[in-house]
Amino acid sequence: MAQINKPSDYFETVTWTGNGSARDITVSHGTEWIWGKRRDGLNAHWLMDIVRGVDKRLISNETGVEDDPSTAILTAFNSDGFSLGTNSECNVNGGTYVGWSWLAGGTASSNTDGSITSTVSANTTSGFSIVSYTGNGTDGATVGHGLTSPKLILIKARTSATPWIMYGYPNHPAFTTDGSLLQLDSNVAMADSSTKEASIGASTVTFVDAGGDINASGVDFVMYCFQEKKGFSKMGSYTGTANTDGPFIYLGFKPAFILRKRTDSTGSWLMQDNRRPGSNRVVVDTLPTDNNVLYPNTNDAELVNNELDILSNGFKLRALDTFGNASGGSYVYMAFAENPLVGTNNIPATAR
């Protein structure tokens, strides 16, 4: 498998301070999916992509339908980032913000690999695709995803108020049946549904059951698909220890972004990255003093909690918190790279 030597060509975390005026935010690649959040306020997480359109927002901490804010959040996806409007969710004067930006595959095209025709923007190099489709309510329906056997997928109805559903069966070991699922908008434990079943195949996703949250007839959906790529992305699991000398999770790269969730019990989703304050900092009373986290399932402002160290080859848990490191607790994670540990260009990564 070819290694990605410059992950910022495909993913990057960016922070900014609002000024209340329309402006451009620059990243190292074309932005085609952006997940943003105000850090210092009780504001929603907003997700926008090139397939649905720059004005179409979904909110990770809500189950609501796609909307078009009257005051723009984004006004353009650019070849070197994105253009902000003046909505307080993204650009109030003095507000602090973070955005996680992915490059997909450019203008979407029709995909007929499945029984449902989908519209797909896929980047096969970085293993990420954005898929739009309209459900048909049929058990056993299939939808093309544009990749090769993604490890995780995230599905949300655009025109119906339903949960965000994450699947990984059979490619992710933590998802043991086709009904195994997590909800991005909720802190609930992993469930095993008999009415919302899906299986990820080499070129399509099969909806084993016609469940309304993933394949309701006439409802429009978006699906984000993630395939592991050496030096760029990894999706796995770990077991907590409730110890400040906690588990080390080897990734093979220095992470730029880490999303985690406890699966065997309730617990918020956790988002940490390499641009906001935190990790590998001054230690007081055996714990790092500043490690900022956001919760995708709430509109909470950034909090100092759930400490971890970002290392040159992975991350290490440093918290006693039950959300991220409970004794015997089971967790899943998805991580994207800042740098590979050692690229084929022989340049090593260094810890944060």
Secondary structure by P-SEA (a helix, b strand, c coil): cccccccccccbbbbbbbcccbbbbbccccccbbbbbbcccbbbbbbbcccccccbbbbccccccbbbbcccccccccccccccccccccccccccbbbbbbbcccbbbbbccccbbbbbccccccccbbbbbbbccccbbbbbcccccccbbbbbbccccccbbbbccccccccccccbbbbccccccccccccbbbbbcccbbbccccccccccccccbbbbbbbbbccccccccbbbccccccbbbbccccccbbbbbbccbbbcbbbbcccccccccccccccccbbbbbbccccccccccbbbbbcccbbbbcccccccccccccccbbbbbccccccccccccccc
